[in-house]
Amino acid sequence: MERYVEDYQKRRLTERVDIMTAINILKSQGYDHDELIAEITKVFYVDLDAYNEIVMAA
């Protein structure tokens, strides 16, 4: 699924629960681990430290 969002439209994901929700949605749409970061950063500004902590814990 092709997504394109202008930078000024991107929402910030800084809360762990929001990041986990976005990851779960993308996984349910068939994205694998390697594709997650590319897809999530197309749509959101992501706190990468929190993202990495969540992915490592999973």
C-alpha positions as CSV (number, residue, x, y, z in Angstrom):
1,M,0.0,0.0,0.0
2,E,1.5,3.3,-1.1
3,R,1.4,6.1,1.5
4,Y,2.6,9.6,1.0
5,V,2.2,12.2,3.7
6,E,3.7,15.7,3.5
7,D,6.1,16.5,6.3
8,Y,3.9,19.1,7.9
9,Q,1.1,16.5,8.1
10,K,3.1,14.0,10.1
11,R,2.1,13.2,13.7
12,R,4.7,12.8,16.3
13,L,4.9,9.4,18.0
14,T,6.7,9.7,21.3
15,E,4.6,7.6,23.6
16,R,5.3,3.9,23.8
17,V,1.7,3.0,23.5
18,D,1.3,5.0,20.3
19,I,4.4,3.5,18.8
20,M,3.3,0.0,19.7
21,T,-0.2,0.6,18.2
22,A,1.4,1.8,15.0
23,I,3.7,-1.3,14.9
24,N,0.7,-3.6,15.5
25,I,-1.3,-2.0,12.8
26,L,1.5,-2.3,10.3
27,K,2.1,-5.9,11.2
28,S,-1.6,-6.7,10.8
29,Q,-1.3,-5.3,7.3
30,G,1.5,-7.8,6.5
31,Y,4.6,-5.7,7.0
32,D,7.6,-7.7,8.3
33,H,10.2,-6.6,10.8
34,D,12.5,-5.2,8.2
35,E,9.8,-3.1,6.6
36,L,8.4,-1.6,9.8
37,I,10.8,1.3,10.3
38,A,10.6,2.4,6.6
39,E,6.8,2.4,6.7
40,I,6.3,4.0,10.1
41,T,8.6,6.9,9.3
42,K,6.8,7.6,6.0
43,V,3.7,8.5,8.1
44,F,5.0,9.6,11.5
45,Y,7.9,11.3,13.2
46,V,9.0,8.6,15.5
47,D,11.1,8.7,18.7
48,L,13.6,6.2,17.4
49,D,15.1,5.4,20.8
50,A,11.6,4.4,22.1
51,Y,11.0,2.5,18.8
52,N,14.2,0.5,19.2
53,E,13.4,-0.3,22.8
54,I,10.0,-1.6,21.8
55,V,11.3,-3.7,18.9
56,M,14.1,-5.2,21.1
57,A,11.7,-6.1,23.8
58,A,9.3,-7.9,21.4
